[in-house]
Each structure stands twice: as structure tokens, then as C-alpha cells.
């Protein structure tokens, strides 16, 4: 390809989505990817690791494909690229404090609750294991918990443009009881990848709305069956190329230059030109590129977070139980997944050897992640044995992977400072899970949705038919009724103040 119609910077889900939708309309996009080996961004596959003669492909970490990822799944299905997902069966909450370690199965209670949303969390209190995990202090603080849950029903930060500036989740849960605070902190950390004191309240409320509080079935999710995220991104990349698009690896864009005749992207000694540019990199990379290109320093970009992934291989298997869950309280790690219960390569190894493998994620704080590898591994293994004491002494291999700060902490900046899909520079568009947009979605689905919207702006500039987006399921009736009542009350209160 010598003259692409559109330059797309970044080959993650957002970039590949935009490229695919342009190529399907007959355009010739060129995707420039900084990584010299892999497409996919945070879904990219990685190197192989060998354990006793068995090879396992590493990836950024286990990703859930949630039921509300409607545009992502529609796109994959339209091109016959949707793999047969492995449905999540159950999630285990493991809580450790000074009195010991307790656990409760919580996933099915939330998504199969007898109570309508937003009351479905009450089903947890009908489970004996959950009741044994909490104490009287938790009962006394239930109204504090309920107030935040109801706030998430009535306030839509993305749709209503409510940044709730300066308000952090930690301020609202600081007075909660220890166990319930640990439970919801675990949900927040596992979903938003950092401590409650660093999570903007707007991001947490939008997270609850999308993943849980408005519908019971929103909590349903699945795992990829084989080699993780590369099972999505690599077929997508091949489909883009089969439709006439091009992907070039090892092309880190250092600077953008725009003019009356279009745009140019500089990568080392090379320059690539096109009429339009779609910026589809992570938040930190987008911030650096915008500043280097235009000198803009007053724009808002959501924080980009790093994390660590530890995988442990054992010569035996744990007793039957949930395939994943979260560690909360006095643990150094956070969520976990038994890989042989979801990934085909690990399942084959388990069937042949009887062994098992667990993946745990560590989302900070920074002083934990800053520790040397050996010390961090030691802490994880020690805590793992606290959660699974029957597996002590069965470890055969361990691997620590540090992921760069590319994971977005969802937040909403001022409208004039936080870049949307369309920007102040004609012909330059943005796509990614950090982009400001009213879509009520997160992460992979938000990357896909904004990728479609960015492609549509390019198509409209050429008088080509845009692509429709799949609408999200509405709240359950009772949750919808509460939402309408709360919005009407806030509207009336604002009218009285005026």
C-alpha cells in the first residue's frame, strides 16, 4: 500500500475495530503498531514459557468477555471470528484479617439472585458461607453500603456528564465495616485495578452501572478458550489485511503533523501520510504523542496503571470449587484464575499430569509493585498458601510478569479538556477505553465502541454509510423505576435552587 486513506496508530482492539470497519466500506487503512512482534495491545499474546517440557504462551493476563460487550461480540460474530467462550461458573471471595482466612462463593448469588436489581446483592445474605465471613459490624453498616449502591443507580456519570470532580471512592467507603469494605474494595480493585483511595467516584459508579447494579445478567461473563486475547486480536488483524488494510509492526509514531492536505505521522526516519488519523493507543501514549505533536499540556488524560501477573504451576490440583475469584483484606494479590479450568493448553496439561496452574493479579499499591521480583514472588507464594493451605509444598514452577502502565483507570475529565472521538484538530480522531464518550461501557467494549465511532466519522467525511452501534440492554424494571425517580428528584432540586 502506498497511499492509505486513514492512518491508525495502535493495533489494540480500538485500532483493529476502526481498521476493520473502514476496510469493510472499501477504504485502505494503514495500522502502525509500535510493538515489533505482536498486534493486540493489552490483548496481545507473548512469549512461551516451558514447564517440564510443556509450553504455555504468556499474555497480558486473563480477560473476561462480559455479557454487555455487545458491540465486540457482534463484530466478531459478523466475521465468524467469535470463539466458543468458556462461561464463568462461580467466583470465590477469599477474605483475610487478623482472625484468619474465610471464603464464600458469590458469583452465582449475584447473577442468579431471586431479588430484582438493584436488590440482587441481598441474595448473598442467604448464603451461610457469606454470613460466616461477615460479622455484626457489617450488619450495622448496611445502610452506608446501600446508599452508594443506590447512588450508582440514579447517577450516570458518562451519560449525564457528571465528572464528580475531586470525589474519590475511598471517601465513601472509609466508614464501612471491615468485611463489606474489603468485599467492595475487591470488586473495585479487580475491575478498576487500583486502591479505592485512587478510584474516582464517577468511574466506580459507572463501573457498577455497566457491570452489575442495573441488571442481574450483566454480571455474567466468559473466558477465552485457548491462548487468551490473541484468539481475538490475531484473527481480527488477518481479517483487516484480507479486506485490503495493512498493518506494520515496529512503527512507533513520534509525532503527528497536520495541514490543509491531510496528516502525516513520523516514525523514526519514516513518514506516513493520509487524509485522516485515528489515535488508538493507550492513555499515557496518547498524552505523550499529543504533547509532542501540538505542545498541548492542559488536556486531561485518565491515569495509566501498571500491574504484575504471577503464575504458579503445581503438581496437584485444588479441591473442586470456583475457577476464579478475588483475594481481599490482608493479601498482597487480588484476583485469581485456575487456568486449567478455562484454557485448553492448561487443560491438556492437567489431564496428562494431574497438575494445575493459577494466575494471580497484583494491582498495587506502587510500593508493592516496586519491590524486587524475588521478594514479590515470595510474598505472593506465602499468601497463596494461606488461601490454599492444602497445596503447600506442591509448587513446581513460578513466573512473574510485569505489565507496563497501559491499563486505563476510568475517569471523566472536563469536557473541554478530555479528548473525545472527535477532536479540536479536523481529521484527527481518537479511539480507546480512555476516550470521553457517553457510551455506558468499559475496557474492551469501550475500545470497540469508540473504534466504530471513529471509523464512522471518517466514513461520514467521505459520504460513506456509517455503521450502527448495538444498543445496550436497559435496566431491569425496578432499577429503571428507581433511576427515573432519582433523576426526577435531582432535576426538581436543581429547579428549586435556581
C-alpha positions in Angstrom: 0.0 0.0 0.0 1.4 3.4 -1.0 -1.4 5.8 -0.2 -3.6 4.8 2.7 -6.9 6.5 3.3 -6.5 6.6 7.0 -3.6 6.2 9.4 -4.5 4.2 12.6 -1.9 4.4 15.4 -2.1 1.4 17.6 -3.3 -2.2 16.9 -5.3 -2.9 20.1 -9.0 -3.6 20.0 -9.8 0.0 19.3 -7.4 0.3 16.3 -8.3 -3.1 14.8 -12.0 -2.3 15.2 -11.6 1.0 13.4 -9.5 -0.5 10.6 -12.0 -3.4 10.1 -15.0 -1.1 9.8 -13.1 1.2 7.3 -11.9 -1.7 5.3 -15.4 -3.2 5.1 -16.5 0.0 3.4 -13.7 -0.2 0.8 -11.2 2.1 2.3 -7.5 1.2 2.7 -6.4 1.9 6.3 -2.8 1.6 7.5 -2.3 0.5 11.1 1.0 1.5 12.7 1.9 -0.6 15.7 4.9 0.1 18.0 5.4 -3.5 19.1 7.8 -5.2 16.8 6.3 -8.7 17.1 2.6 -8.7 18.1 -0.7 -7.0 17.4 -3.3 -6.6 20.0 -2.2 -4.1 22.6 -3.3 -5.3 26.0 -4.8 -8.4 24.4 -1.6 -9.3 22.6 0.0 -12.7 23.0 3.5 -13.0 24.3 6.5 -15.3 24.6 6.3 -19.0 25.5 7.3 -20.4 28.9 8.4 -24.0 29.3 7.3 -26.1 32.3 8.6 -29.6 32.5 8.6 -30.0 28.7 5.2 -28.3 28.2 5.0 -24.9 26.5 2.5 -22.2 27.5 2.0 -18.9 25.8 2.1 -15.9 28.0 -0.3 -13.0 27.7 -1.2 -9.7 29.4 -3.5 -11.6 31.8 -6.9 -13.3 31.9 -9.6 -11.1 30.4 -13.4 -11.6 30.9 -15.8 -11.2 28.0 -18.9 -9.8 29.7 -22.5 -10.2 28.6 -22.7 -6.4 27.9 -19.8 -6.5 25.5 -22.4 -6.4 22.8 -20.6 -4.5 20.0 -17.4 -6.5 20.5 -19.3 -9.8 20.2 -21.4 -8.6 17.3 -18.3 -7.6 15.4 -16.6 -10.9 16.0 -19.7 -12.9 15.1 -20.3 -10.9 11.8 -16.9 -12.1 10.6 -17.2 -15.6 12.1 -14.3 -14.8 14.5 -16.2 -15.3 17.7 -14.6 -18.3 19.6 -16.6 -20.6 21.7 -16.2 -18.9 25.0 -15.9 -20.7 28.4 -18.7 -19.4 30.6 -17.7 -18.4 34.1 -19.3 -20.8 36.6 -18.6 -19.2 40.0 -16.4 -16.7 41.8 -14.8 -17.2 45.2 -14.3 -14.4 47.7 -11.3 -15.1 50.0 -11.0 -12.6 52.9 -8.1 -12.5 55.4 -8.0 -10.4 58.5 -6.4 -10.8 62.0 -8.8 -13.5 62.9 -7.9 -15.8 59.9 -9.0 -16.6 56.4 -12.6 -17.1 55.4 -14.2 -17.6 52.0 -17.6 -17.5 50.3 -18.9 -18.2 46.8 -20.5 -15.1 45.5 -20.8 -15.0 41.7 -23.9 -17.1 41.1 -25.7 -15.4 44.0 -25.4 -12.1 42.2 -26.3 -13.1 38.7 -29.0 -15.7 39.6 -30.4 -13.8 42.5 -34.1 -14.1 43.3 -34.2 -10.4 44.1 -34.6 -7.9 41.2 -31.8 -5.4 40.5 -30.7 -3.4 42.4 -31.6 -5.6 45.3 -29.9 -8.7 43.9 -26.9 -8.3 46.3 -29.2 -9.3 49.1 -29.0 -12.9 47.8 -25.5 -13.0 49.3 -27.1 -12.8 52.8 -28.9 -16.0 52.2 -25.7 -17.9 51.8 -24.3 -19.4 55.0 -20.7 -19.1 53.9 -21.2 -15.4 53.2 -22.8 -14.9 56.6 -19.8 -16.6 58.3 -17.5 -14.2 56.5 -19.1 -11.0 57.8 -19.9 -10.0 61.4 -22.2 -7.7 63.4 -20.3 -4.6 62.3 -21.3 -5.4 58.7 -24.9 -5.5 59.6 -24.8 -2.2 61.4 -23.2 -0.5 58.3 -25.6 -1.9 55.7 -27.2 1.5 55.1 -23.9 3.0 54.2 -23.4 0.3 51.6 -26.9 0.7 50.3 -26.5 4.5 49.9 -23.6 4.0 47.5 -25.4 1.3 45.6 -28.5 3.4 45.1 -26.3 6.4 44.1 -24.9 4.2 41.2 -28.5 3.5 40.1 -29.5 7.2 40.0 -26.3 8.8 38.7 -24.9 8.0 35.3 -21.6 9.8 35.1 -20.9 9.1 31.5 -24.4 9.6 30.1 -25.2 12.7 32.2 -21.7 14.3 32.0 -21.2 14.1 35.8 -17.4 14.1 36.5 -18.0 14.4 40.3 -14.6 16.2 40.3 -12.4 15.6 43.4 -14.6 12.9 44.8 -12.9 9.5 45.4 -14.4 6.1 46.2 -12.3 5.8 49.4 -14.1 8.8 50.9 -17.5 6.9 50.7 -16.4 3.5 51.9 -14.0 4.6 54.6 -16.7 4.3 57.3 -17.9 0.9 56.2 -17.4 -2.2 58.2 -14.1 -4.2 57.5 -15.6 -7.2 55.7 -18.0 -5.3 53.4 -15.4 -2.7 52.7 -13.0 -5.4 51.7 -15.6 -7.0 49.5 -16.5 -3.9 47.6 -12.9 -2.7 47.6 -12.1 -6.1 46.0 -14.7 -5.6 43.3 -13.5 -2.1 42.6 -9.8 -3.1 42.5 -10.4 -6.2 40.4 -12.4 -4.1 37.9 -10.5 -0.8 38.1 -7.1 -2.1 39.0 -6.2 0.2 41.9 -7.0 1.1 45.5 -10.3 2.7 46.4 -8.5 5.9 47.5 -7.3 6.3 44.0 -10.5 5.5 42.2 -12.6 8.5 41.1 -16.2 8.1 42.4 -17.5 8.8 38.9 -15.5 5.9 37.5 -16.8 3.5 40.2 -20.4 4.5 39.8 -20.2 4.0 36.0 -18.4 0.7 36.6 -21.2 -0.6 38.9 -23.9 0.5 36.4 -22.4 -1.3 33.5 -21.2 -4.5 35.2 -23.7 -5.2 37.9 -26.2 -2.9 39.6 -28.8 -2.3 36.8 -29.2 -6.0 35.7 -28.5 -9.3 37.3 -27.4 -10.9 34.0 -24.8 -8.1 33.5 -22.6 -10.0 35.9 -22.4 -13.0 33.5 -19.1 -13.3 31.7 -17.0 -15.8 29.9 -13.3 -16.7 29.3 -11.4 -17.2 26.1 -10.8 -20.9 25.5 -7.3 -21.1 24.1 -4.4 -18.7 24.1 -6.1 -15.7 25.7 -6.6 -12.4 24.0 -4.6 -13.3 20.9 -7.5 -15.5 19.9 -9.4 -12.3 19.2 -6.8 -9.8 18.0 -4.7 -12.0 15.6 -7.8 -13.2 13.6 -9.1 -9.6 13.6 -5.7 -8.4 12.2 -5.8 -11.1 9.5 -9.4 -10.1 8.5 -8.3 -6.4 8.2 -5.5 -7.5 5.8 -7.8 -9.7 3.8 -10.0 -6.7 3.2 -7.2 -4.6 1.8 -5.9 -2.9 5.0 -2.3 -3.0 6.1 -0.6 -3.5 9.5 3.0 -2.6 10.0 4.7 -3.7 13.2 7.6 -1.9 14.9 6.4 1.6 13.8 6.3 3.8 16.9 4.8 7.1 15.9 6.8 10.0 17.5 4.9 13.0 16.0 1.8 14.0 14.1 1.7 16.8 11.6 -1.5 18.2 10.1 -2.1 20.5 7.3 -4.5 21.5 4.5 -3.5 18.5 2.5 -4.0 16.0 5.3 -2.0 14.4 8.0 1.5 12.8 8.4 2.8 10.6 11.1 6.5 10.4 11.7 8.1 7.1 12.9 11.8 7.4 13.2 13.1 8.3 9.8 9.9 7.3 8.0 6.8 9.5 7.4 3.4 8.1 6.6 0.7 10.4 5.1 -3.1 10.1 4.9 -6.2 12.3 4.9 -7.2 11.2 8.4 -5.6 9.8 11.6 -7.2 7.7 14.3 -5.2 7.7 17.5 -5.9 4.3 19.1 -3.1 3.9 21.7 -3.3 3.8 25.5 -3.9 7.0 27.5 -0.3 7.6 28.5 0.9 7.1 25.0 -1.8 9.4 23.6 -0.9 12.1 26.1 2.8 11.9 25.1 2.1 12.0 21.4 -0.4 14.9 21.6 2.0 16.9 23.6 5.0 16.1 21.4 2.9 17.0 18.3 1.0 20.1 19.3 2.5 21.2 22.6 -0.8 20.8 24.4 -0.2 20.4 28.1 -3.6 21.3 29.6 -5.6 18.3 28.4 -6.9 15.7 30.7 -5.9 12.0 30.2 -7.0 9.2 32.5 -4.3 7.6 34.5 -2.5 4.6 33.1 -1.7 1.9 35.6 0.8 -0.9 35.7 0.3 -4.3 37.3 2.0 -7.6 37.8 0.9 -11.1 36.9 2.1 -14.2 38.8 1.5 -17.7 37.5 2.2 -20.7 39.7 2.3 -24.3 38.4 1.6 -27.2 40.9 2.0 -30.9 40.7 -1.6 -31.5 42.0 -5.0 -29.9 41.8 -7.1 -28.0 44.4 -10.3 -29.5 45.6 -13.4 -28.8 43.5 -14.5 -25.2 43.6 -14.8 -21.9 41.7 -12.5 -21.3 38.8 -11.7 -17.8 39.8 -12.3 -15.0 42.3 -10.6 -12.4 44.4 -8.3 -12.2 47.4 -9.2 -9.3 49.8 -8.1 -7.9 53.1 -4.5 -8.8 54.2 -3.4 -10.3 50.9 -0.7 -8.9 48.6 -2.6 -10.2 45.4 -6.1 -9.5 44.2 -8.0 -11.6 41.6 -7.1 -15.1 40.6 -7.9 -17.8 38.0 -7.3 -21.5 37.8 -6.1 -21.7 34.2 -6.7 -25.5 33.6 -10.5 -24.8 34.1 -10.7 -22.3 31.3 -7.7 -22.6 28.8 -7.3 -25.6 26.5 -3.5 -25.8 26.7 -3.6 -25.9 30.5 -6.5 -28.4 30.5 -4.5 -30.8 28.3 -1.5 -30.5 30.7 -3.8 -31.1 33.7 -5.3 -34.2 32.1 -1.9 -35.6 31.3 -0.1 -34.8 34.6 -2.8 -34.1 37.2 -1.2 -30.7 37.8 -2.8 -27.3 38.0 -1.9 -23.6 37.4 -3.2 -20.5 39.0 -2.8 -16.9 37.7 -3.0 -14.0 40.2 -3.0 -10.3 39.5 -1.4 -7.6 41.6 -2.7 -4.1 41.2 -0.5 -2.2 43.6 0.0 -0.1 45.6 3.1 1.2 44.0 5.3 0.4 46.9 4.3 -3.3 46.5 4.9 -3.3 42.7 8.3 -1.6 43.2 9.7 -4.5 45.2 12.3 -6.8 43.6 11.0 -9.8 41.7 12.2 -12.3 44.3 10.5 -10.5 47.2 7.2 -10.0 45.4 7.2 -13.7 44.3 7.9 -14.8 47.9 5.0 -12.7 49.2 2.6 -14.0 46.6 3.5 -17.6 47.2 3.2 -17.2 51.0 -0.2 -15.6 50.7 -1.3 -18.2 48.2 -0.6 -20.9 50.7 -2.7 -19.0 53.3 -5.6 -19.2 50.9 -5.0 -22.7 49.8 -3.1 -24.4 52.7 -3.7 -27.9 51.3 -1.4 -27.1 48.3 1.6 -26.1 50.4 4.7 -27.8 49.1 3.3 -28.7 45.6 4.8 -25.8 43.7 6.9 -26.8 40.7 7.3 -23.6 38.7 6.6 -19.9 39.1 6.7 -16.9 36.7 6.4 -13.2 37.4 5.3 -10.8 34.6 5.3 -7.1 34.9 2.9 -5.2 32.6 3.7 -1.6 31.7 1.4 1.3 32.7 -1.1 0.9 29.9 -4.3 -0.1 31.8 -6.8 2.7 32.0 -8.2 4.0 35.3 -11.7 5.0 34.2 -12.5 8.7 34.9 -14.2 11.6 33.4 -12.4 14.9 32.8 -13.7 18.3 32.0 -15.5 18.3 28.6 -13.2 20.9 27.1 -10.0 19.1 28.3 -10.8 15.4 27.9 -10.5 14.3 24.3 -13.5 12.6 22.7 -13.8 10.6 19.5 -13.8 13.9 17.6 -11.1 16.3 18.5 -10.2 20.0 18.1 -8.0 19.1 15.2 -10.0 18.4 12.0 -9.3 14.9 10.6 -7.8 13.6 13.9 -10.0 11.2 15.8 -9.5 9.1 19.0 -10.5 5.6 20.0 -9.8 3.6 23.1 -11.1 2.9 26.6 -9.7 6.3 27.8 -11.7 8.4 25.4 -14.5 10.7 26.7 -17.8 9.4 25.3 -21.4 8.9 26.6 -21.2 5.1 25.8 -22.0 3.3 29.1 -19.2 0.8 28.6 -15.7 -0.1 29.8 -12.4 -1.6 28.6 -12.7 -3.9 25.6 -16.3 -2.9 24.8 -15.5 0.8 25.1 -12.4 0.4 22.9 -14.6 -1.4 20.3 -17.4 1.2 20.5 -15.2 4.2 20.2 -13.3 2.4 17.4 -16.6 2.1 15.5 -17.4 5.8 16.2 -14.0 6.9 15.0 -14.4 4.9 11.8 -17.9 6.4 11.3 -16.5 10.0 11.4 -14.0 9.1 8.7 -16.8 7.4 6.6 -19.1 10.4 7.0 -16.3 12.7 5.8 -16.3 10.7 2.6 -20.1 10.5 2.4 -20.0 6.7 3.1 -22.6 4.9 5.1 -21.7 4.7 8.9 -22.0 1.6 11.0 -24.8 1.3 13.6 -23.9 0.5 17.1 -25.6 -2.2 19.1 -27.7 -0.8 22.0 -27.1 -2.0 25.5 -29.8 -3.8 27.5 -32.0 -1.4 29.6 -32.1 -1.6 33.4 -34.4 -4.2 35.0 -37.9 -2.6 35.6 -37.4 -2.0 39.3 -33.9 -0.5 38.9 -35.2 1.6 36.0 -38.0 2.9 38.2 -35.6 3.9 40.9 -33.3 5.6 38.3 -36.2 7.7 36.9 -37.4 8.7 40.4 -33.9 9.8 41.5 -33.3 11.8 38.3 -36.6 13.5 38.6 -35.8 14.4 42.2 -32.4 15.8 41.3 -34.0 17.8 38.4 -36.6 19.3 40.7 -34.0 20.1 43.4 -31.9 22.0 40.8 -35.0 23.9 39.7 -35.8 24.9 43.3 -32.2 26.2 43.8 -32.4 28.2 40.6 
